[in-house]
Amino acid sequence: MSSSAPSRPAPATGTTAARRSRNAVIALCWGLVLLDGIDTFIYGSVLPKMLGGHSLGLTPDTAGTIGSYSNFGMLLGTILSGMASNWIGRRVTVFTSVVIFTLATLGTGWSHSAGQFGAFRFVCGFGLGALLPIAISYGMEFTSRGRRALATGVIMTAHQTGGAVAPLIALWLVDDHGWRSAFFVSAIPALILLPLAFKLLPESPTNLLTRGRRADAELLAADYGTELPEPKASGTDRLDALKNLFRGGQWSTTLCFWLTSFAGLLLVYGVGQWLPKIMVDLGYDTGDSLLFSTFLNVGGICGMLIAGRTADRIGPRKVVIAWFVLTAVFVYLMGVEMSVGVLYAVVFFAGLLLFSGQTMVYATVGTHHNDEDRPTALGWVSGMGRFGAIFGPWIGGALISAGNADIGFAMYACAALFGAVMMSLAALTIKARTASHA
């Protein structure tokens, strides 16, 4: 279904208490996604040191393969989490995912072989992937309709904040305490935040409603000033949300969304994992190479806020198309020889566009579907995109092993252009379907 179901405003929508309650939910989601970001990017941050010291016998090929393991775990996590959250509740799904990736991160630090390391990164990826679509769904549900793209961008700034913090953790710890210490320290924030989230994060009112708990849903919606959709008819198929992605000609739009996400996540994880190593191979020192990752992610933080505000004004589809085209330009320039100072600026703008472009893919899908279908739609668009996240690190490792690191950025730029084309086609399919129903 491509539009939100009719809804009734809950009481106290505009009260100060309700706004504060909604903001608290957004803040909790932000904190949880920060954990996701740190654990996602810490691998790429310690990778140059691991490869330089031949830790666990890693080579660029095996390192790229392990990165793909993590992303395959994310693929499974994202696909399953949306449907699972509809059945067992979004709150339980969130907490389970955080526990999984925190324990797996600790296990990664304890690994004594490449096989153990890869297995823990796979499990870690499963938990990381399961969290993200549910956190975005929370943000959209506990935000007014005209600010949903901004809410998505705000929550995703946490992911990029984690990406900016991870290289700093590596710089702080790895030289003196070894690469294992970075994984151990990365798991500590979860031990602090999880009990707080368990106490304060509410269940989704929409989820309560779909599970037949109308009184609880209405009470919670009133407390938080959110809206409740009209309930579906009883006896609804438990896979109905998945089937809605393909009904009524919707399949063509869904396919274009998936391919756009494929291109976006290929960029995010390919560039994110291999940027430090590619820069070392291009002649920059290790310190600069790690700081390039920090600048990339700081740019991503700024881009989330800019893209979110812009998307709420002109529509997220237009932002995705424009951002991906500009991403192609700046990612290509990252491989061009220039002064270090200018390159820092180029990397910053590449990050500003790259990460927020993919985030606005999620905003596009989230606003395209109704409250009940949204977690499943987001889970699947992220899950299908994970094939790009698997391919991106793998192709980077293959190029570096073959001595072709210099063409890596050109390849990633082509992926950005492909994403822009796919979102343009998605817009055309929506327009054609709307015209046929007029």
NORCORFEN-V263327 format. One record per run of one state. SS is the DSSP state (a for helix, b for strand, c for the rest). FROM is the first residue (numbers start at 1). LEN is the number of residues. Records with the same first field share a line. If there is no record, write none. Layout:
BEGIN
SS: FROM-LEN, FROM-LEN
END
This chain:
BEGIN
c: 1-6, 10-6, 53-2, 58-2, 89-1, 111-3, 142-3, 178-1, 201-4, 211-3, 225-2, 230-10, 244-3, 282-4, 315-1, 334-6, 369-2, 402-3, 438-1
b: 7-3, 227-3
a: 16-37, 55-3, 60-29, 90-21, 114-28, 145-33, 179-22, 205-6, 214-11, 240-4, 247-35, 286-29, 316-18, 340-29, 371-31, 405-33
END
